[in-house]
Amino acid sequence: SQFALPLHYRTLPQLLKAVAPSTVAHGVGKWDLGHYHADYVPTSRGFDSWYGYYSSFTSYLSHVGDYGLCVDGVSCFEDFNWNGAPLHHESGKYSTELFAQRAVDVVAAHDASKPLFLYFAPTACHGPVVAPLELMERHRDALARVPNHQRRIYAACMLGLDDGVGRLEGALREARLWNDTFFVFTSDNGAVPTISQGGSNWPLKGQKFTTYEGGTRVPCFLHSELLPAARRGATYDGLFHIVDWLPTLLS
């Protein structure tokens, strides 16, 4: 499909490099800004490396992007790559853990004398939601409190994400980068509260694809030791949109 973020729009890593040319930028996870031509892929738009997938979503284990069209076995395609090169050998491995390991490896190998921009956008908890048995067993006690089967799978998927974020924080601390890091955690949209997906936006009305708060109001926090003491632990009650991150972080 010939659609993509137009090239006259510069991405955050491109703009960061314009301000600080020594900046190193790595992307992990989901792109979804177009890939029908080489000029539109992440490594052509400011990222020094890309480990993940280009399309809207992909399976957690087979890494096949199917857009719901895979029933005929023809409309399927593998969507997992390293700088554009297919990673066939990763099939069968849980994507949340693969992405977390890549993020940890980026931090461990980083030259601390240069600014680092790490975009970490794992599959979790995008549908179709999957959690392997090993992950559910690891969190068995916590999941036992969730009576609904599909909600339990969703909770396990989220706990897998939590594990990955914890590993990333640990890597930043180990590399002595944590005290100089702005760590932003945010979602892109509300959950899909269907039987198959198991999401919930309660008590907010609406869901993904709607403009009600259930579709647009999401969990988000920013952590940094560089924040002024008066701002730590504070909550911002105004409207804030995803497009606000770019000028905020750039400034």
N, C-alpha and C positions, 0 to 999 in steps of 0.2 A: 504494500500500500504506500503510495507516494504522499506521505504526510510526515512532517517533522517540525521541530522548533526552528523557525527561519534563522538563517545564518547571521542576519544583522542583529539578532539578540545575543548578547554575550552572556555566558554562564558565570556563576560565582567564582569557580577556579580561574577562569580567564581574567576576570576583573581583579582578583587577588594577586595574580601574577603581574598585572599591570602596575599595581601599587608596590608589590614586593617581588621583584623578578626571581628571587631565589626560592620562592614558594614551591613545594612539592605537593601534588594533588593526586590522590588515589580514590577510585570509586569501587564500591563493593555492593552487589545486589541488583536492584532494579533500575533500569534506564527509562524506557517508555517515552522517549522524546523523539523517536524516529530513527530509522537505520536503513532506509532503502538505498542510501548512497554513502560511500565511505566518509564524505565530508560531514555527515551528521552523527557519527558514532562518538562515544565519550572521548576516545583518545584523539579525536580531531577537534574537540571542544574544551580543551583545558586540562584534561586528565592525563597524567603520566602513565597510569595503568588502569585497566578495567578487568574485574573478575566478577562475572555475574551473567545477567540475561538482558536482552534488549527490548523484549515485548512487554505486554501489559501484565501477564502473570505466567507462571510456569509451575509444573508439578514439583512438590517438595522432594520427591524421590527419583522419578524418572527424568525430571527436568525437561519435560515435553510441554511446549506451549500449545494449548489446543483451542482456546477461545470458545469452548463448548461445541466445537465442530468435529470432534475426533471420533464420532461414532462410526464413520465409514472407514476408519483406519488410513485415510488418505490425507485429510486436512491437518495432520499432526506434524510437528517439527521440533527437533531438539533445539533448545535455547539455553545453552550454557557455554560461556566462552571466556578465554583469557586473551585480552587485547584482540578479539575477533577470531582467534583460533579455537575451534570446537574442543570441548573437554569431554569426550565420550567416556573416559574412564571414571568420571565422577557419578555416573548413573547408579542409582541404588543408595546413594549416600544422602543423608538428610541435609537439605540446603541451609537451614538455620545454623547448623553446626559448621558446615563448610564456610559460610560467610563469616562467622565469628572467628574461625581459625585464620582466614585470610586477613581480617582486620588486625588480629593479634600479631601476625607476621609482619604486616606493614609497620606497625608501631615498633616492634622489636628491631627492625632493620633500619629505622629512620635515623638520619644524621641530625642530631638535636641542634646543630648550628643553623639549620634552615627551618623556616615556617612550614607547618604541615596542615593541609586541608584533607580530612578524611570524610568521605561521604559514604555512610553505612546504611543501606536501605534493604534489609533482608525481606524475604518472602512473608514471614510471619507478621500478622495473622490473616493474610489475604486468602480468600477462598480459591479453590476448594481446600478447606482446612484439614490437615493431616498431622497426626502425632504418632511416631513409631512406638511400639510396645516398650522398648528400652527406656524411652523418655517418660512414659506413663508409669512405669515401674519405679523409676528414680524418684518420682514425686507422688508415690502411691498414697501416703498419709494425707497430704494436702488435697489430692483429687478425690479422696473418699468422702469429703464433705460436699461434693457436687453430685446430686442425685441423677441429673439428666445426662444421658450418655453423650449426646452431641456437645453439650456444654462442657462436659468433662474433657472431651477431645480438644475443644477450643481453649480451655484452661491450660491443658498440657502444652499446647502450641505456644501459648503466651509465656508459660514458665520456661520453655525452651529459649524464647527470646530473652527473657530475664537472665537466664544462665549466660547467654552470649554477651549481653551488655555487661554483666559482671566480669566476664573474662576480659573484655576490652578495657574496662576500668582498671583491672588488675595489671594489664599490660602497660597502660599509661603510667601507673604508679611505679612499676618495676623499671621502666625506662626513665623515670624521674621527669616525666613530662606533665604529670597531672596538675601540678601547681601553676602551670602556664597554659592550661587548656581551657577553652570555652566548650563545654559539653552540652549540646542541644539534643533533647529527646522530644520528638513530636510525631503525631500520626498525621495521615493525609486526609482522612474522612471518617465518618461514623461507621459503625458496624452494620452488617446485614443480618437482621434478626429473623432468619428463616430456619426451618427445622434442619435443613441440610448444612447451613453455615454455623448456627449456634451462637451468633453474636447477640449483643444486647446494648441498647443505648438508654435503658431505663435510668432515671425517670423522664428523659427527654423524648419529645415527639420526633418521629421521622427516622430516616436511615440514610445510608449511602445513596447517592443519586438524588436526594431531596435537599431543599434549602432550609428545612427546619433545623433546629439546633441539634437534633439527633444525627443529622447528616453532616453538619459543619463545625460543631463544637467538639473538640477532641482533647485528650490528655496531652500536656506539654509541660516541660520544665527546662530550665537552663541552670547549669551548675558551673561555677568558676571561683577559684580562690582569688581571682583578679577583680571580682565584683566589689564595689564599695560596701562596707560593713552595713550601711543603712538599707541596702537593697537585698541583703541575704535573707531568705525566708519570706520575702514579700510576695504578694500576689498582685498581678496586673488584671484589673477588672474591665479594661476597655476592649474594643474590638482589635483583633490582631489577625492578619491574614498571611498565608504562606509567602506571598510576594514581599512582605515586610522583612523577611529574614535577610534578603540580599543587601538592601541598603543599611540595615542595622549592623550586620556583621562586617560589612565593608567599611563603614564609618568607624 
